[in-house]
């Protein structure tokens, strides 16, 4: 309720460009209820395989992919963001599936966010566990693979 009211004021009354950064792990009704007040959605896709997605995030990706499909059918402006994690979602198979899925939904813009270890000290300071991944993600291969699907790829530095 409060978010919808705030977005309504910002978007409809004051004319601000509004954007939602989300994994879309929410009931469609919740997501759909804020769409009239948004100009763009930044949608994170972490892995196409439900079991692999759950192993890293703790949740299956079924709801996320379903909501992405609904956003595609609605032709809502979406920027897909992929946190590229070495040995996890930068594999050729996952990138092929990701590219095909993004294209099938009618999305065009993708931002790759290569994994780095910069946040580990913050987790340690908070006493929280932080999963560490060895090596660097295969950014060049990801760009090459996803580009074959006609996607506009930007790499976040």
MILO-73148 format. One record per residue (C-alpha): z negated, x negated, y negated; residue in three letters; residue number from 1. Coordinates in steps of 0.001 Angstrom, whole numbers, padded with zeros to 6 digits. Example, Ala and Ser with C-alpha at 12.3 -4.5 7.8 and 13.67 -1.06 7.14 Angstrom:
BEGIN
+---------+---------+---------+------+-----+
|       w |       u |       v | rest |  nr |
+---------+---------+---------+------+-----+
| -007800 | -012300 |  004500 |  ALA |   1 |
| -007140 | -013670 |  001060 |  SER |   2 |
+---------+---------+---------+------+-----+
//
This chain:
BEGIN
+---------+---------+---------+------+-----+
|       w |       u |       v | rest |  nr |
+---------+---------+---------+------+-----+
|  000000 |  000000 |  000000 |  UNK |   1 |
| -001073 | -002641 | -002515 |  UNK |   2 |
|  001912 | -004878 | -001749 |  UNK |   3 |
|  004363 | -002005 | -002126 |  UNK |   4 |
|  002783 | -001005 | -005440 |  UNK |   5 |
|  002918 | -004580 | -006757 |  UNK |   6 |
|  006510 | -005089 | -005611 |  UNK |   7 |
|  007498 | -001774 | -007183 |  UNK |   8 |
|  006130 | -002882 | -010545 |  UNK |   9 |
|  007639 | -006367 | -010350 |  UNK |  10 |
|  011038 | -005319 | -009029 |  UNK |  11 |
|  011696 | -001835 | -010347 |  UNK |  12 |
|  009705 | -001733 | -013573 |  UNK |  13 |
|  009824 | -005341 | -014790 |  UNK |  14 |
|  013125 | -006363 | -013184 |  UNK |  15 |
|  011910 | -009484 | -011404 |  UNK |  16 |
|  013823 | -010891 | -008450 |  UNK |  17 |
|  011579 | -010388 | -005445 |  UNK |  18 |
|  011629 | -012139 | -002117 |  UNK |  19 |
|  009620 | -011826 |  001084 |  UNK |  20 |
|  009010 | -014938 |  003193 |  UNK |  21 |
|  008321 | -013660 |  006699 |  UNK |  22 |
|  008607 | -014137 |  010428 |  UNK |  23 |
|  009261 | -010371 |  010659 |  UNK |  24 |
|  006524 | -010072 |  013281 |  UNK |  25 |
|  005516 | -006616 |  012082 |  UNK |  26 |
|  006381 | -003028 |  012915 |  UNK |  27 |
|  009809 | -002108 |  011532 |  UNK |  28 |
|  008253 |  000728 |  009518 |  UNK |  29 |
|  006103 | -001795 |  007637 |  UNK |  30 |
|  009034 | -004067 |  006888 |  UNK |  31 |
|  011347 | -001179 |  005984 |  UNK |  32 |
|  008768 |  000224 |  003571 |  UNK |  33 |
|  009064 | -002802 |  001265 |  UNK |  34 |
|  012856 | -003252 |  001420 |  UNK |  35 |
|  013529 | -001009 | -001627 |  UNK |  36 |
|  011481 | -003437 | -003710 |  UNK |  37 |
|  013079 | -006672 | -002455 |  UNK |  38 |
|  016175 | -008649 | -003350 |  UNK |  39 |
|  015990 | -011139 | -000487 |  UNK |  40 |
|  014167 | -011909 |  002746 |  UNK |  41 |
|  013491 | -015452 |  003921 |  UNK |  42 |
|  013328 | -014993 |  007692 |  UNK |  43 |
|  011987 | -017725 |  009956 |  UNK |  44 |
|  013560 | -018095 |  013384 |  UNK |  45 |
|  011677 | -020568 |  015532 |  UNK |  46 |
|  013179 | -020212 |  019009 |  UNK |  47 |
|  015538 | -017826 |  020782 |  UNK |  48 |
|  013688 | -017867 |  024124 |  UNK |  49 |
|  010685 | -015538 |  024159 |  UNK |  50 |
|  008561 | -017699 |  026474 |  UNK |  51 |
|  009236 | -020868 |  024485 |  UNK |  52 |
|  008522 | -019025 |  021248 |  UNK |  53 |
|  005228 | -017776 |  022649 |  UNK |  54 |
|  004220 | -021236 |  023880 |  UNK |  55 |
|  004310 | -022584 |  020337 |  UNK |  56 |
|  003427 | -019606 |  018167 |  UNK |  57 |
|  001283 | -017490 |  020487 |  UNK |  58 |
|  003599 | -014462 |  020263 |  UNK |  59 |
|  006830 | -013377 |  021920 |  UNK |  60 |
|  009876 | -013207 |  019657 |  UNK |  61 |
|  011153 | -009784 |  020771 |  UNK |  62 |
|  009883 | -007929 |  017716 |  UNK |  63 |
|  011152 | -010667 |  015388 |  UNK |  64 |
|  014656 | -010587 |  016850 |  UNK |  65 |
|  014713 | -006784 |  016841 |  UNK |  66 |
|  013754 | -006708 |  013160 |  UNK |  67 |
|  016403 | -009328 |  012382 |  UNK |  68 |
|  018981 | -007108 |  014079 |  UNK |  69 |
|  017832 | -004126 |  012023 |  UNK |  70 |
|  018091 | -006142 |  008812 |  UNK |  71 |
|  021589 | -007181 |  009821 |  UNK |  72 |
|  022629 | -003586 |  010521 |  UNK |  73 |
|  021221 | -002629 |  007108 |  UNK |  74 |
|  023258 | -005462 |  005520 |  UNK |  75 |
|  020108 | -006620 |  003758 |  UNK |  76 |
|  020341 | -010065 |  002095 |  UNK |  77 |
|  018625 | -012556 |  004408 |  UNK |  78 |
|  018296 | -016320 |  004342 |  UNK |  79 |
|  017504 | -017586 |  007827 |  UNK |  80 |
|  015089 | -020503 |  007844 |  UNK |  81 |
|  014694 | -022666 |  010914 |  UNK |  82 |
|  011772 | -025076 |  011142 |  UNK |  83 |
|  013542 | -027731 |  013218 |  UNK |  84 |
|  011067 | -029232 |  015678 |  UNK |  85 |
|  012005 | -032252 |  017824 |  UNK |  86 |
|  012302 | -031478 |  021519 |  UNK |  87 |
|  011353 | -027868 |  020966 |  UNK |  88 |
|  014063 | -025931 |  019162 |  UNK |  89 |
|  016562 | -028651 |  018293 |  UNK |  90 |
|  018125 | -028590 |  021755 |  UNK |  91 |
|  021837 | -027899 |  022135 |  UNK |  92 |
|  021196 | -024733 |  024152 |  UNK |  93 |
|  018750 | -023221 |  021673 |  UNK |  94 |
|  020932 | -024127 |  018692 |  UNK |  95 |
|  023973 | -022489 |  020321 |  UNK |  96 |
|  021968 | -019317 |  020992 |  UNK |  97 |
|  020519 | -019371 |  017496 |  UNK |  98 |
|  023930 | -019794 |  015857 |  UNK |  99 |
|  025425 | -016970 |  017922 |  UNK | 100 |
|  022503 | -014661 |  017145 |  UNK | 101 |
|  022608 | -015337 |  013404 |  UNK | 102 |
|  026348 | -014761 |  013268 |  UNK | 103 |
|  026135 | -011559 |  015342 |  UNK | 104 |
|  023754 | -010095 |  012760 |  UNK | 105 |
|  026191 | -010832 |  009938 |  UNK | 106 |
|  023980 | -013430 |  008276 |  UNK | 107 |
|  025622 | -016489 |  006743 |  UNK | 108 |
|  023019 | -018632 |  005020 |  UNK | 109 |
|  020722 | -020937 |  006979 |  UNK | 110 |
|  018163 | -023416 |  005760 |  UNK | 111 |
|  017026 | -026100 |  008187 |  UNK | 112 |
|  013517 | -027378 |  007583 |  UNK | 113 |
|  013069 | -030602 |  009585 |  UNK | 114 |
|  009598 | -031094 |  011043 |  UNK | 115 |
|  007342 | -033716 |  009496 |  UNK | 116 |
|  003716 | -034765 |  010010 |  UNK | 117 |
|  002612 | -034411 |  006381 |  UNK | 118 |
|  000333 | -031420 |  007000 |  UNK | 119 |
| -001777 | -033024 |  009730 |  UNK | 120 |
| -004420 | -034334 |  007333 |  UNK | 121 |
| -004897 | -030829 |  005918 |  UNK | 122 |
| -005524 | -029413 |  009389 |  UNK | 123 |
| -007974 | -032234 |  010128 |  UNK | 124 |
| -009839 | -031629 |  006857 |  UNK | 125 |
| -010196 | -027959 |  007783 |  UNK | 126 |
| -011286 | -028794 |  011332 |  UNK | 127 |
| -008292 | -026979 |  012773 |  UNK | 128 |
| -006164 | -028106 |  015695 |  UNK | 129 |
| -002694 | -029343 |  014828 |  UNK | 130 |
|  000058 | -029778 |  017356 |  UNK | 131 |
|  001936 | -033043 |  016980 |  UNK | 132 |
|  005589 | -033530 |  017894 |  UNK | 133 |
|  007016 | -036971 |  018587 |  UNK | 134 |
|  010246 | -038180 |  017080 |  UNK | 135 |
|  012530 | -036755 |  014461 |  UNK | 136 |
|  014481 | -033524 |  014866 |  UNK | 137 |
|  018210 | -033846 |  015495 |  UNK | 138 |
|  019300 | -032560 |  012100 |  UNK | 139 |
|  022903 | -033776 |  012240 |  UNK | 140 |
|  023456 | -032129 |  015623 |  UNK | 141 |
|  021868 | -028911 |  014365 |  UNK | 142 |
|  024122 | -028827 |  011305 |  UNK | 143 |
|  027189 | -029514 |  013443 |  UNK | 144 |
|  026318 | -026862 |  016033 |  UNK | 145 |
|  025368 | -024130 |  013573 |  UNK | 146 |
|  028382 | -024855 |  011369 |  UNK | 147 |
|  030683 | -023984 |  014273 |  UNK | 148 |
|  029462 | -020391 |  013843 |  UNK | 149 |
|  030752 | -020287 |  010269 |  UNK | 150 |
|  027262 | -020504 |  008808 |  UNK | 151 |
|  026455 | -022081 |  005459 |  UNK | 152 |
|  023833 | -024705 |  006292 |  UNK | 153 |
|  021450 | -026362 |  003866 |  UNK | 154 |
|  018898 | -028952 |  004907 |  UNK | 155 |
|  015545 | -028734 |  003184 |  UNK | 156 |
|  014252 | -032189 |  002343 |  UNK | 157 |
+---------+---------+---------+------+-----+
//
